[in-house]
């Protein structure tokens, strides 16, 4: 579905705020507020992940628009296209966010988009925000913004004043909110498959590769932790032990999404330029960091994995980008993160006229780095091999702005907090020369930061095979 926003309207009101408040302090001050969120960056990778955005109290929610959905015909992205198309087009004065829809798209929504499952639009969550506080990690400065949408209940100036007060008052909170919480609140994490079952699924995936069905496929396991830990405290711990460029905290109903993702799915600027940065190839940060990083950079297997995903994404982008505009600016760049090293590619392009952010999502979602290739067949195999839904994991978290922009992560290193239970997901790409033991250990390396936040050590992992239907 292609849609267009209405004519450009005036830019948002903005104000710089001089304060020593941290992102963690501001987010902690919003505890209990409806729809509080943070799209947070550690600014680890140069020009990417420079800003953190914090908001609360959406003026509209996607759930209010779902009554008109026909499950047999409409998918989740059709709903998103409908609500984003009626936003007034906001002139951007140079901010990363000028108001818009913030939320997440579950992985299973992608199954509906490519036609291998029925739509469940109710699993997607977005709220419409008409104000926010924005932290620039490069300049250590806060800016607050507010824009007048038709649904806005109060004038923009009042919302600016509210954010100024929040930032001033939050600066007096403890510098490490949540630090006094009991870290050892859980005993163990249990996987949705035993180690032996995981090995069997790796071998089954390799059989599909050798039969010519696919070239690679992403296999995920889900760990479940029984814990009474507060979701915001858990997120603040996660940020301390595993800061990332595309972290996110989104609270809704009796649930919360906590992400420490290092991966940019898609960044769309108001001028139509587009960037994606797929990750493939991982080494744990143990022993000599230089040695592990060099091993990754020189690994033919990992570079081949990434090259396949780059080709897949170039093809996806080609559906919405101008001919000749797509360029691979970095084919395989080694990046160091708190618990692992990754190989990352950077692909840029420019979208065609009249293409919207949701059109881009329809062309590219879900991201090829977490499916495999060819994408649709890999997704069918994932559906066969994995015993539980991925939900937001391997979906996308971020925003679609009223200026036509979009910034979405790939929701890896992501936890779902649901009442007194936390789901932790981790996986990796299976190729023809994968070794099951190595793939299993890689998944644990990727989950290490989340386990640390939960107070779980490597000897606290249990191999219990959980009942998928009893573990939601």
C-alpha positions as CSV (number, residue, x, y, z in Angstrom):
1,X,0.0,0.0,0.0
2,X,1.5,3.3,-1.1
3,X,0.4,6.4,0.8
4,X,1.3,10.1,1.0
5,X,1.3,12.5,3.9
6,X,-0.6,15.8,3.8
7,X,1.0,19.1,2.9
8,X,4.0,20.3,5.0
9,X,3.1,22.2,8.1
10,X,5.1,24.4,10.5
11,X,8.2,22.9,12.2
12,X,8.0,21.8,15.9
13,X,8.8,24.1,18.8
14,X,12.2,23.3,20.2
15,X,14.2,24.3,23.2
16,X,17.8,23.5,24.4
17,X,18.0,22.5,28.1
18,X,21.1,22.9,30.1
19,X,21.1,20.0,32.6
20,X,23.3,17.2,33.8
21,X,20.5,14.8,33.5
22,X,21.4,11.4,31.9
23,X,19.1,9.4,29.7
24,X,18.8,6.8,32.5
25,X,17.7,9.4,35.0
26,X,15.1,10.9,32.6
27,X,13.7,7.5,31.8
28,X,13.6,6.5,35.5
29,X,11.7,9.7,36.2
30,X,9.0,8.5,33.8
31,X,8.4,5.2,35.7
32,X,4.7,4.5,35.7
33,X,3.9,7.0,32.9
34,X,1.7,5.6,30.1
35,X,3.6,4.4,27.1
36,X,7.1,5.5,28.3
37,X,9.9,4.7,25.8
38,X,13.5,5.3,25.1
39,X,15.3,4.8,21.8
40,X,18.7,4.9,23.2
41,X,22.2,5.1,21.6
42,X,25.7,4.5,23.0
43,X,27.2,6.3,20.0
44,X,29.8,3.5,19.6
45,X,30.0,3.5,15.8
46,X,30.8,7.0,14.8
47,X,28.0,8.8,12.9
48,X,25.5,6.0,13.5
49,X,23.5,5.8,16.7
50,X,24.2,9.4,17.7
51,X,20.9,10.4,19.4
52,X,18.7,9.1,22.2
53,X,15.0,9.9,22.2
54,X,12.8,9.7,25.3
55,X,9.0,10.0,25.4
56,X,5.8,9.1,27.2
57,X,2.0,9.5,27.1
58,X,1.1,8.9,23.4
59,X,-1.9,10.9,22.1
60,X,-3.0,7.9,19.9
61,X,-2.4,4.2,19.8
62,X,-2.4,1.8,16.9
63,X,-4.8,-0.5,18.7
64,X,-7.6,2.1,18.3
65,X,-7.4,1.6,14.5
66,X,-7.4,-2.2,14.4
67,X,-11.2,-2.6,14.3
68,X,-11.3,-2.0,10.6
69,X,-8.8,-4.8,9.8
70,X,-9.9,-7.8,7.8
71,X,-7.5,-10.6,8.9
72,X,-8.0,-12.3,5.5
73,X,-6.9,-9.3,3.5
74,X,-5.0,-6.7,5.5
75,X,-1.6,-7.2,7.1
76,X,0.0,-5.2,9.9
77,X,1.9,-2.9,7.5
78,X,-1.4,-1.9,5.8
79,X,-2.6,-0.6,9.2
80,X,0.6,1.3,9.7
81,X,0.4,2.8,6.3
82,X,-3.1,4.0,6.9
83,X,-2.3,5.8,10.2
84,X,1.0,7.3,9.0
85,X,-0.6,8.6,5.7
86,X,-2.9,11.0,7.6
87,X,-0.1,12.7,9.6
88,X,0.6,16.3,8.6
89,X,4.0,16.6,7.0
90,X,6.2,18.4,9.5
91,X,9.1,20.6,8.4
92,X,12.3,19.3,10.1
93,X,14.6,21.9,11.6
94,X,17.5,19.4,11.8
95,X,16.3,17.1,14.6
96,X,16.4,13.2,14.5
97,X,12.7,13.1,15.5
98,X,9.9,15.7,15.0
99,X,7.1,13.6,16.4
100,X,5.4,10.5,14.9
101,X,4.7,6.8,15.6
102,X,7.0,5.0,17.9
103,X,6.9,1.2,18.5
104,X,7.7,-2.2,17.1
105,X,6.8,-4.7,14.4
106,X,7.0,-8.4,15.4
107,X,8.9,-10.9,13.3
108,X,5.6,-12.8,12.6
109,X,4.2,-9.7,10.9
110,X,6.9,-10.3,8.2
111,X,5.5,-13.8,7.7
112,X,2.2,-12.3,6.7
113,X,3.9,-9.7,4.5
114,X,5.6,-12.4,2.4
115,X,2.5,-14.7,2.4
116,X,3.5,-17.7,4.6
117,X,1.1,-16.9,7.5
118,X,-2.1,-15.1,8.3
119,X,-1.8,-11.6,9.6
120,X,-2.1,-10.8,13.3
121,X,-1.9,-7.0,13.3
122,X,-2.8,-6.9,17.0
123,X,0.7,-8.0,17.9
124,X,2.2,-4.8,16.5
125,X,2.5,-1.9,18.8
126,X,2.9,1.8,18.0
127,X,2.0,5.0,19.8
128,X,1.7,8.6,18.3
129,X,3.9,11.0,20.2
130,X,3.7,14.8,19.8
131,X,6.7,15.7,22.1
132,X,10.0,14.2,23.2
133,X,13.3,14.9,24.8
134,X,16.4,14.3,22.5
135,X,19.9,13.8,23.7
136,X,22.8,14.4,21.3
137,X,25.7,12.1,22.4
138,X,28.2,14.0,20.2
139,X,27.6,17.3,22.0
140,X,26.2,16.2,25.4
141,X,23.2,18.4,25.0
142,X,19.4,18.0,25.4
143,X,16.8,19.4,23.1
144,X,13.1,19.1,23.8
145,X,10.5,19.3,21.0
146,X,6.8,19.5,20.6
147,X,4.6,19.6,17.6
148,X,0.8,20.2,17.2
149,X,-0.9,17.3,15.7
150,X,-4.7,17.4,15.3
151,X,-5.0,14.9,18.2
152,X,-2.8,17.0,20.5
153,X,-4.7,17.8,23.7
154,X,-2.4,20.6,24.9
155,X,-0.5,23.4,23.1
156,X,3.1,22.7,22.1
157,X,4.5,25.3,24.5
158,X,3.0,23.6,27.5
159,X,4.6,20.3,26.5
160,X,7.9,22.1,26.1
161,X,7.7,23.4,29.6
162,X,6.7,20.0,31.0
163,X,9.8,18.4,29.4
164,X,12.1,21.2,30.8
165,X,10.7,20.5,34.3
166,X,11.2,16.8,33.9
167,X,14.8,17.2,32.8
168,X,15.6,19.6,35.7
169,X,14.0,17.4,38.3
170,X,15.4,14.1,37.0
171,X,18.9,15.4,37.3
172,X,18.6,15.1,41.1
173,X,17.8,11.4,40.9
174,X,20.5,8.8,41.9
175,X,23.1,8.7,39.1
176,X,22.6,4.9,38.7
177,X,18.8,4.3,39.0
178,X,18.1,0.7,39.8
179,X,21.5,-0.1,41.2
180,X,20.2,-0.8,44.6
181,X,17.9,-3.6,43.2
182,X,18.8,-7.1,44.1
183,X,20.8,-8.4,41.1
184,X,20.5,-12.1,42.0
185,X,16.7,-12.3,41.5
186,X,16.7,-15.5,39.4
187,X,18.2,-18.9,39.7
188,X,18.5,-20.0,36.1
189,X,17.5,-19.6,32.5
190,X,15.8,-22.5,30.6
191,X,15.8,-22.9,26.9
192,X,12.9,-23.9,24.7
193,X,15.1,-26.7,23.4
194,X,17.7,-28.9,24.9
195,X,21.3,-28.7,23.6
196,X,20.8,-31.9,21.8
197,X,17.6,-30.7,20.1
198,X,19.4,-27.5,19.1
199,X,22.2,-29.6,17.5
200,X,19.5,-31.7,15.7
201,X,18.0,-28.5,14.3
202,X,21.3,-27.2,13.1
203,X,21.9,-30.5,11.3
204,X,18.4,-30.3,9.8
205,X,19.1,-26.8,8.5
206,X,22.4,-28.0,6.9
207,X,20.4,-30.8,5.2
208,X,18.2,-28.1,3.6
209,X,21.3,-26.2,2.5
210,X,22.9,-29.3,0.9
211,X,19.5,-30.0,-0.8
212,X,19.6,-26.6,-2.5
213,X,16.6,-25.1,-0.7
214,X,18.6,-22.3,0.9
215,X,22.1,-20.9,1.3
216,X,21.8,-20.0,4.9
217,X,19.2,-19.7,7.7
218,X,19.0,-18.1,11.1
219,X,18.2,-20.4,14.0
220,X,17.1,-19.0,17.3
221,X,16.6,-20.4,20.8
222,X,14.6,-18.7,23.5
223,X,15.6,-18.7,27.1
224,X,13.0,-18.1,29.8
225,X,13.7,-16.7,33.3
226,X,11.2,-16.6,36.2
227,X,11.9,-13.3,37.8
228,X,10.1,-10.5,39.7
229,X,12.6,-7.9,38.6
230,X,11.1,-4.5,37.6
231,X,11.4,-4.1,33.8
232,X,12.8,-0.6,33.9
233,X,15.4,-1.6,36.5
234,X,16.3,-4.6,34.2
235,X,16.7,-2.3,31.2
236,X,18.9,0.1,33.1
237,X,21.1,-2.8,34.2
238,X,21.2,-3.9,30.6
239,X,22.4,-0.5,29.5
240,X,25.2,-0.5,32.0
241,X,26.5,-4.0,31.0
242,X,25.7,-4.0,27.3
243,X,25.3,-0.5,25.8
244,X,24.3,-0.5,22.2
245,X,23.7,1.9,19.3
246,X,20.0,0.9,18.8
247,X,18.8,0.1,22.3
248,X,15.1,0.5,23.2
249,X,12.7,0.4,26.1
250,X,9.0,0.3,25.4
251,X,6.5,-0.2,28.2
252,X,2.8,-1.1,27.4
253,X,0.0,-2.8,29.2
254,X,1.6,-5.3,31.6
255,X,4.6,-5.9,29.3
256,X,7.9,-4.3,28.3
257,X,10.4,-4.6,25.4
258,X,14.0,-4.3,26.4
259,X,16.5,-4.3,23.5
260,X,20.3,-3.8,23.3
261,X,20.5,-4.1,19.6
262,X,23.7,-3.2,17.7
263,X,22.1,-3.5,14.3
264,X,20.5,-0.8,12.2
265,X,17.7,-2.3,10.0
266,X,16.8,0.8,8.1
267,X,17.3,4.6,8.4
268,X,15.4,6.8,6.1
269,X,16.0,10.5,6.0
270,X,13.5,13.2,4.9
271,X,15.4,13.7,1.7
272,X,14.9,10.1,0.7
273,X,18.3,8.7,1.4
274,X,18.3,5.3,3.0
275,X,20.9,3.2,4.9
276,X,20.9,-0.4,6.2
277,X,23.8,-2.0,8.1
278,X,23.4,-5.8,8.3
279,X,25.5,-7.9,10.8
280,X,26.9,-11.3,10.0
281,X,29.8,-12.9,11.8
282,X,30.5,-13.0,15.5
283,X,33.4,-13.7,17.8
284,X,33.2,-13.5,21.6
285,X,35.3,-10.9,23.5
286,X,37.6,-13.3,25.3
287,X,41.4,-13.6,25.6
288,X,43.1,-11.2,23.2
289,X,40.6,-8.9,21.7
290,X,42.9,-8.1,18.8
291,X,43.3,-11.8,18.0
292,X,39.6,-12.5,18.0
293,X,38.8,-9.4,15.9
294,X,41.5,-10.3,13.4
295,X,40.2,-13.9,13.2
296,X,36.7,-12.5,12.4
297,X,38.0,-10.1,9.8
298,X,39.9,-12.8,8.0
299,X,37.2,-15.5,8.2
300,X,36.1,-16.6,4.7
301,X,33.0,-18.2,6.1
302,X,31.8,-15.1,7.9
303,X,32.6,-12.8,5.0
304,X,30.7,-15.1,2.7
305,X,27.7,-15.1,5.1
306,X,27.6,-11.3,5.1
307,X,28.1,-11.1,1.3
308,X,25.0,-13.3,0.8
309,X,22.9,-11.0,3.0
310,X,24.2,-7.9,1.3
311,X,23.0,-9.3,-2.0
312,X,19.6,-10.1,-0.5
313,X,19.3,-6.5,0.9
314,X,20.4,-4.9,-2.3
315,X,17.6,-6.8,-4.0
316,X,15.1,-5.7,-1.4
317,X,16.2,-2.1,-1.6
318,X,15.9,-2.3,-5.4
319,X,12.1,-2.5,-5.2
320,X,11.9,1.0,-3.8
321,X,15.2,2.8,-4.7
322,X,16.2,4.7,-7.7
323,X,18.0,2.7,-10.3
324,X,21.8,3.1,-9.8
325,X,21.5,4.7,-6.4
326,X,22.3,1.6,-4.3
327,X,25.9,1.3,-3.2
328,X,27.8,-0.9,-0.7
329,X,30.0,1.6,1.1
330,X,31.5,-1.0,3.4
331,X,31.4,-4.7,2.5
332,X,32.7,-6.2,5.8
333,X,33.8,-3.8,8.6
334,X,34.8,-5.3,12.0
335,X,33.1,-3.6,14.9
336,X,33.6,-4.2,18.6
337,X,30.7,-4.4,21.0
338,X,30.5,-5.0,24.8
339,X,30.5,-8.8,24.6
340,X,31.3,-9.7,21.0
341,X,32.9,-8.6,17.7
342,X,30.8,-8.4,14.6
343,X,31.2,-8.0,10.8
344,X,29.0,-5.2,9.5
345,X,28.2,-4.0,6.0
346,X,26.8,-0.6,5.1
347,X,24.5,-0.2,2.1
348,X,23.0,3.1,1.0
349,X,20.5,4.2,-1.6
350,X,17.8,6.8,-2.5
351,X,14.1,5.9,-2.7
352,X,11.9,6.7,-5.6
353,X,9.4,9.5,-5.6
354,X,6.2,8.9,-3.8
355,X,7.7,6.0,-1.9
356,X,6.8,6.1,1.9
357,X,8.5,4.7,4.9
358,X,5.9,1.9,5.1
359,X,6.6,1.1,1.4
360,X,10.3,0.7,2.4
361,X,9.3,-1.6,5.3
362,X,7.1,-3.7,3.0
363,X,10.0,-4.2,0.6
364,X,12.6,-5.0,3.2
365,X,10.8,-6.5,6.3
366,X,11.9,-8.7,8.0
367,X,15.6,-8.0,7.7
368,X,17.6,-10.6,5.7
369,X,20.3,-10.8,8.4
370,X,17.8,-12.6,10.7
371,X,16.1,-14.8,8.1
372,X,18.7,-16.2,5.7
373,X,18.4,-16.5,2.0
374,X,16.5,-16.9,-0.1
375,X,14.3,-15.1,2.4
376,X,10.9,-16.7,2.0
377,X,12.2,-20.3,1.9
378,X,14.4,-19.5,4.9
379,X,11.4,-18.1,6.8
380,X,9.4,-21.3,6.0
381,X,12.2,-23.4,7.5
382,X,12.5,-21.1,10.6
383,X,8.7,-21.7,11.1
384,X,9.3,-25.5,10.9
385,X,12.4,-25.6,13.2
386,X,11.7,-23.1,15.9
387,X,9.3,-24.3,18.6
388,X,8.0,-20.9,19.8
389,X,7.2,-17.6,18.1
390,X,9.9,-15.0,17.9
391,X,7.4,-12.1,18.6
392,X,9.3,-8.8,18.7
393,X,12.7,-10.6,18.5
394,X,14.1,-10.3,15.0
395,X,11.3,-7.8,14.2
396,X,12.1,-4.1,14.3
397,X,11.8,-1.3,16.9
398,X,11.9,2.4,16.2
399,X,9.9,5.3,14.8
400,X,8.2,6.6,11.7
401,X,8.4,10.4,11.8
402,X,6.0,13.0,10.6
403,X,8.8,14.4,8.4
404,X,8.8,11.2,6.3
405,X,11.8,9.8,8.2
406,X,12.2,6.4,9.8
407,X,14.8,4.7,12.0
408,X,14.3,1.0,12.9
409,X,16.7,-1.4,14.5
410,X,16.8,-5.2,14.0
411,X,15.5,-6.4,17.3
412,X,18.3,-8.7,18.3
413,X,19.8,-8.8,21.9
414,X,16.2,-8.3,22.9
415,X,14.1,-9.4,25.9
416,X,10.4,-9.5,26.5
417,X,9.3,-8.8,30.1
418,X,5.8,-10.2,30.7
419,X,4.5,-10.2,34.3
420,X,7.0,-12.3,36.3
421,X,8.7,-13.9,33.3
422,X,11.5,-12.7,31.0
423,X,12.1,-14.2,27.6
424,X,15.7,-13.9,26.2
425,X,16.4,-14.7,22.6
426,X,19.6,-15.5,20.8
427,X,20.6,-17.2,17.5
428,X,22.8,-17.2,14.5
429,X,23.2,-18.0,10.9
430,X,23.6,-21.7,9.8
431,X,25.6,-22.3,6.6
432,X,26.8,-25.5,4.9
433,X,30.0,-25.6,7.0
434,X,28.5,-24.7,10.3
435,X,29.4,-26.8,13.4
436,X,26.5,-27.3,15.8
437,X,28.7,-26.8,18.9
438,X,30.1,-23.5,17.5
439,X,26.7,-22.2,16.7
440,X,25.4,-23.1,20.1
441,X,28.2,-21.3,21.8
442,X,27.8,-18.3,19.6
443,X,24.2,-18.0,20.7
444,X,25.3,-18.0,24.3
445,X,27.9,-15.3,23.6
446,X,25.2,-13.1,22.1
447,X,23.0,-13.6,25.1
448,X,25.8,-12.9,27.6
449,X,25.0,-9.2,28.1
450,X,21.3,-10.0,28.8
451,X,22.2,-12.8,31.2
452,X,24.5,-10.5,33.0
453,X,21.7,-7.9,33.5
454,X,19.6,-10.7,34.9
455,X,22.3,-11.8,37.3
456,X,22.8,-15.2,35.5
457,X,26.2,-16.9,35.1
458,X,27.2,-19.5,32.6
459,X,26.6,-22.3,35.1
460,X,23.0,-21.2,35.8
461,X,21.8,-22.3,32.3
462,X,19.5,-25.3,32.4
463,X,18.7,-27.5,29.4
464,X,15.0,-28.1,30.3
465,X,12.8,-28.5,27.3
466,X,9.9,-26.2,28.1
467,X,6.4,-26.7,26.9
468,X,6.0,-24.1,24.2
469,X,2.3,-23.7,24.8
470,X,2.7,-23.3,28.5
471,X,5.5,-20.7,28.4
472,X,3.9,-17.7,26.8
